[in-house]
């Protein structure tokens, strides 16, 4: 039986890695999560965060300092279109894999938001984390964030949030074997010099135009970023917590995720729509981009997503 380890953080700005989780089994970890889910919280910022990453001793939270993911992993599901019972939905996504499902701070009955926590049969070492994360999300039908950059990703602890749709339940099955998952989904880290990049510009444009013409789901409607089904709510929450620096990078991440969600759902989103939705968010959060050319950045984000479809 694998010992469960990880790291606790007091908040999103805490980068100290000295608060180590050590539990003899996933069963103990599961019991702890259930107990924490009963603790009342007004908002998620009142809660600590946890990470499956362990770190080189006496270092800070950074990708370069990660040693492994120690016996567990988690996936956030924020933008799923759930038309059936939640437990049935989770069962169809996770299959025979054992997992704990608990609600996150923005969960509502109409739009449940939740986290899936999986026990692993062995630790995932640093050099394999990107491959494993990619394979895990492919295995789950890409319900989570397929980006693989953050080896030191953190997750808020479960809690009972005021006026939110709170829940926790266990889907029984087998502990996930990282090697089996990785063997099913080949991963090649992109270098930015792909075969697509080597094609003549005219051929690139023609291929992307062909892909755009295949997107036919034009019935989707929204009034703002708040009710747009493609807007990445988790990244929005992260954006709202930023202070000091990082707004530009996070906004570009939002644009890429927004474009990716739309295309994945066969909607032919435009750079103008992306820029307009992000401009609305900016106006609500300080108007940092009042003089910044969001249209150009939206075009770049959309082009990036189309290129990575090939």
C-alpha positions as CSV (number, residue, x, y, z in Angstrom):
1,X,0.0,0.0,0.0
2,X,1.4,3.4,-1.0
3,X,2.1,6.0,1.6
4,X,0.4,9.3,0.8
5,X,2.4,12.5,0.9
6,X,2.0,16.0,-0.3
7,X,2.4,19.6,0.8
8,X,0.1,22.1,2.5
9,X,0.0,25.9,1.8
10,X,-1.7,28.6,3.9
11,X,-2.8,30.5,0.8
12,X,-2.1,31.1,-2.9
13,X,0.8,33.4,-2.1
14,X,2.5,30.9,0.3
15,X,5.5,29.4,-1.4
16,X,7.0,27.6,1.6
17,X,7.2,23.8,1.3
18,X,7.8,22.8,4.9
19,X,4.2,21.8,5.7
20,X,4.4,18.2,4.6
21,X,1.4,15.8,4.4
22,X,2.3,12.2,5.5
23,X,-0.4,9.6,5.8
24,X,0.0,5.8,5.9
25,X,-2.6,5.1,3.2
26,X,-5.1,6.7,0.8
27,X,-7.9,5.5,3.2
28,X,-6.5,7.8,5.8
29,X,-6.3,10.6,3.3
30,X,-9.9,10.0,2.3
31,X,-11.1,10.1,5.9
32,X,-9.4,13.4,6.3
33,X,-11.0,14.9,3.2
34,X,-14.4,13.8,4.4
35,X,-13.8,15.5,7.8
36,X,-12.6,18.7,6.2
37,X,-15.7,18.8,4.0
38,X,-17.8,19.4,7.1
39,X,-15.9,22.5,8.1
40,X,-17.9,25.7,7.5
41,X,-16.2,28.4,5.3
42,X,-17.5,31.7,4.1
43,X,-15.1,31.8,1.1
44,X,-12.3,29.7,-0.3
45,X,-9.6,32.2,0.6
46,X,-10.3,31.1,4.2
47,X,-9.0,27.6,3.4
48,X,-5.6,26.1,3.0
49,X,-4.4,24.4,-0.2
50,X,-2.9,21.1,-0.8
51,X,-0.6,19.7,-3.5
52,X,0.4,16.1,-4.5
53,X,3.9,17.5,-5.1
54,X,6.8,16.9,-2.7
55,X,9.8,19.1,-2.9
56,X,13.5,19.2,-2.5
57,X,14.0,20.0,1.2
58,X,14.5,23.7,2.2
59,X,13.2,25.0,-1.2
60,X,10.2,27.0,-2.3
61,X,7.1,26.1,-4.4
62,X,8.5,26.0,-7.9
63,X,8.4,23.5,-10.8
64,X,12.2,23.1,-10.7
65,X,12.0,22.0,-7.0
66,X,9.3,19.3,-7.4
67,X,10.5,15.7,-6.7
68,X,7.3,13.8,-7.5
69,X,3.5,13.5,-7.1
70,X,3.3,11.3,-4.0
71,X,0.5,8.7,-4.3
72,X,-2.4,10.8,-5.5
73,X,-3.5,13.4,-8.0
74,X,-6.5,15.7,-8.6
75,X,-8.5,17.1,-11.5
76,X,-10.8,20.2,-11.4
77,X,-14.0,20.0,-13.4
78,X,-15.4,23.5,-13.8
79,X,-17.0,23.8,-17.2
80,X,-18.7,20.5,-17.8
81,X,-22.1,20.3,-19.4
82,X,-23.9,17.9,-17.0
83,X,-27.3,16.7,-18.2
84,X,-27.6,13.6,-16.0
85,X,-27.2,12.8,-12.3
86,X,-23.8,14.0,-11.1
87,X,-22.8,10.6,-9.8
88,X,-23.7,9.0,-13.1
89,X,-21.7,11.7,-14.9
90,X,-18.6,11.1,-12.8
91,X,-19.0,7.3,-13.3
92,X,-19.0,7.7,-17.1
93,X,-15.8,9.8,-16.9
94,X,-13.7,7.9,-14.4
95,X,-14.8,4.4,-15.3
96,X,-13.2,1.8,-13.0
97,X,-10.9,4.2,-11.3
98,X,-11.4,4.9,-7.6
99,X,-11.9,8.5,-6.8
100,X,-13.3,11.0,-4.3
101,X,-15.5,13.8,-5.8
102,X,-16.0,16.9,-3.7
103,X,-17.5,20.3,-4.5
104,X,-15.4,23.5,-4.9
105,X,-16.2,27.0,-3.7
106,X,-18.1,28.2,-6.8
107,X,-20.4,25.2,-7.0
108,X,-24.1,25.7,-7.5
109,X,-27.0,23.3,-8.2
110,X,-27.3,24.5,-11.7
111,X,-23.6,24.5,-12.4
112,X,-21.8,22.0,-10.1
113,X,-18.1,22.6,-9.8
114,X,-16.0,19.8,-8.3
115,X,-12.7,18.1,-7.8
116,X,-11.8,14.5,-8.5
117,X,-9.1,13.0,-6.3
118,X,-7.5,9.8,-7.4
119,X,-5.3,7.3,-5.5
120,X,-2.3,6.1,-7.4
121,X,-0.5,2.7,-7.2
122,X,2.9,4.5,-7.2
123,X,4.5,7.9,-7.1
124,X,4.9,9.8,-10.3
125,X,8.4,11.0,-10.6
126,X,9.1,14.6,-11.7
127,X,10.3,13.7,-15.3
128,X,7.0,11.8,-15.9
129,X,4.5,14.3,-14.4
130,X,3.8,16.1,-17.7
131,X,3.1,12.9,-19.5
132,X,1.0,11.5,-16.7
133,X,-1.1,14.7,-16.5
134,X,-1.7,14.8,-20.2
135,X,-2.6,11.0,-20.2
136,X,-4.9,11.4,-17.2
137,X,-6.9,14.2,-18.9
138,X,-7.1,12.3,-22.1
139,X,-8.4,9.2,-20.1
140,X,-11.1,11.4,-18.5
141,X,-12.3,12.8,-21.8
142,X,-10.5,16.2,-21.3
143,X,-12.9,17.3,-18.6
144,X,-10.1,19.2,-16.8
145,X,-7.3,21.5,-17.7
146,X,-5.0,19.6,-20.1
147,X,-2.2,22.1,-19.8
148,X,0.9,20.5,-18.3
149,X,3.0,23.4,-17.2
150,X,2.4,23.5,-13.5
151,X,4.0,20.5,-11.7
152,X,3.4,22.3,-8.4
153,X,-0.3,22.8,-8.8
154,X,-2.4,23.4,-5.7
155,X,-6.0,22.6,-4.7
156,X,-8.2,24.2,-2.0
157,X,-9.1,21.7,0.8
158,X,-12.8,20.6,0.8
159,X,-15.2,22.7,3.0
160,X,-18.8,23.5,3.5
161,X,-19.2,26.8,1.8
162,X,-21.9,29.2,2.7
163,X,-24.8,29.4,0.2
164,X,-23.1,26.9,-2.2
165,X,-23.9,23.5,-3.5
166,X,-21.8,21.3,-1.2
167,X,-21.2,17.6,-1.6
168,X,-18.6,14.8,-1.3
169,X,-18.9,11.2,-2.4
170,X,-16.7,8.3,-3.4
171,X,-16.7,6.4,-6.6
172,X,-15.4,2.9,-5.9
173,X,-13.0,1.0,-8.2
174,X,-9.3,0.3,-8.6
175,X,-6.4,2.5,-7.7
176,X,-5.0,4.2,-10.8
177,X,-1.8,2.8,-12.2
178,X,0.1,5.8,-13.7
179,X,2.1,3.5,-16.0
180,X,-1.0,2.0,-17.5
181,X,-2.5,5.4,-18.2
182,X,0.7,6.7,-19.8
183,X,1.0,3.6,-22.0
184,X,-2.4,4.3,-23.4
185,X,-1.8,8.0,-24.3
186,X,1.5,8.9,-26.0
187,X,2.8,12.3,-25.1
188,X,5.3,14.3,-27.1
189,X,6.3,17.6,-25.5
190,X,5.8,20.4,-28.1
191,X,8.9,22.3,-29.0
192,X,7.3,25.1,-31.0
193,X,8.9,23.7,-34.2
194,X,6.2,21.2,-35.3
195,X,5.6,19.9,-38.8
196,X,2.7,22.4,-39.0
197,X,5.1,25.3,-38.3
198,X,7.4,24.1,-41.1
199,X,4.6,24.3,-43.7
200,X,4.3,27.4,-46.0
201,X,2.2,30.2,-44.6
202,X,-0.4,29.8,-47.3
203,X,-0.9,26.1,-46.6
204,X,-1.1,26.8,-42.8
205,X,-3.8,29.4,-43.5
206,X,-5.7,27.0,-45.7
207,X,-5.6,24.2,-43.2
208,X,-6.9,26.5,-40.4
209,X,-9.6,27.9,-42.6
210,X,-10.7,24.3,-43.4
211,X,-10.9,23.6,-39.7
212,X,-12.9,26.8,-39.0
213,X,-15.4,25.8,-41.7
214,X,-16.0,22.5,-40.0
215,X,-17.2,24.2,-36.8
216,X,-21.0,24.3,-37.2
217,X,-22.4,24.7,-33.7
218,X,-23.7,28.2,-34.0
219,X,-26.7,28.0,-31.7
220,X,-24.8,28.8,-28.5
221,X,-25.8,32.1,-27.0
222,X,-24.7,34.2,-24.0
223,X,-25.0,37.7,-22.7
224,X,-21.6,38.1,-21.0
225,X,-18.5,36.2,-19.8
226,X,-20.5,35.4,-16.7
227,X,-22.9,33.0,-18.6
228,X,-20.7,32.1,-21.5
229,X,-20.4,28.2,-21.4
230,X,-16.9,28.3,-22.8
231,X,-15.4,30.9,-20.3
232,X,-12.9,29.1,-18.1
233,X,-14.2,29.8,-14.6
234,X,-11.3,28.4,-12.7
235,X,-8.8,30.6,-14.6
236,X,-11.1,33.6,-13.9
237,X,-11.0,32.9,-10.2
238,X,-7.2,32.7,-10.3
239,X,-7.1,35.9,-12.3
240,X,-9.1,37.7,-9.6
241,X,-6.6,36.7,-6.9
242,X,-3.6,38.1,-8.7
243,X,-1.9,41.1,-7.1
244,X,1.4,42.8,-8.1
245,X,2.1,41.1,-11.4
246,X,0.9,38.3,-13.7
247,X,-2.3,39.7,-15.1
248,X,-1.2,39.7,-18.7
249,X,0.0,36.1,-18.6
250,X,-3.1,34.9,-16.9
251,X,-5.4,36.8,-19.3
252,X,-3.6,35.2,-22.3
253,X,-4.2,31.8,-20.6
254,X,-7.9,32.7,-20.3
255,X,-8.0,33.5,-24.0
256,X,-6.4,30.2,-25.0
257,X,-8.7,28.2,-22.7
258,X,-11.8,30.1,-23.9
259,X,-10.8,29.4,-27.6
260,X,-10.1,25.8,-26.8
261,X,-13.3,25.2,-25.0
262,X,-15.3,26.7,-27.8
263,X,-13.6,24.7,-30.5
264,X,-13.8,21.5,-28.5
265,X,-17.6,22.1,-28.5
266,X,-17.7,22.8,-32.3
267,X,-18.4,26.5,-31.9
268,X,-16.6,28.8,-34.4
269,X,-15.6,31.4,-31.9
270,X,-13.9,34.6,-33.3
271,X,-11.1,36.7,-32.0
272,X,-13.5,39.6,-31.6
273,X,-15.8,37.5,-29.3
274,X,-12.8,36.4,-27.3
275,X,-11.5,40.0,-26.9
276,X,-15.0,41.2,-26.0
277,X,-15.5,38.6,-23.2
278,X,-12.1,39.2,-21.8
279,X,-12.6,43.0,-22.0
280,X,-15.7,42.6,-19.9
281,X,-13.8,40.6,-17.2
282,X,-11.1,43.3,-17.3
283,X,-13.6,46.1,-16.7
284,X,-15.0,44.2,-13.7
285,X,-11.5,43.7,-12.2
286,X,-9.7,47.0,-12.5
287,X,-9.6,47.8,-16.2
288,X,-5.9,47.0,-16.6
289,X,-6.2,46.5,-20.3
290,X,-7.9,49.8,-21.2
291,X,-5.1,50.7,-23.5
292,X,-3.9,47.2,-24.4
293,X,-4.7,45.7,-27.9
294,X,-6.8,42.7,-26.7
295,X,-8.0,42.0,-30.2
296,X,-4.4,41.2,-31.3
297,X,-3.8,39.0,-28.3
298,X,-7.1,37.2,-28.9
299,X,-6.1,36.6,-32.6
300,X,-2.8,35.1,-31.3
301,X,-4.5,32.9,-28.8
302,X,-7.0,31.6,-31.4
303,X,-4.3,30.9,-33.9
304,X,-2.3,29.0,-31.2
305,X,-5.3,26.8,-30.4
306,X,-6.0,26.1,-34.1
307,X,-2.4,25.2,-34.8
308,X,-2.3,22.8,-31.9
309,X,-5.3,20.9,-33.3
310,X,-3.0,19.4,-35.9
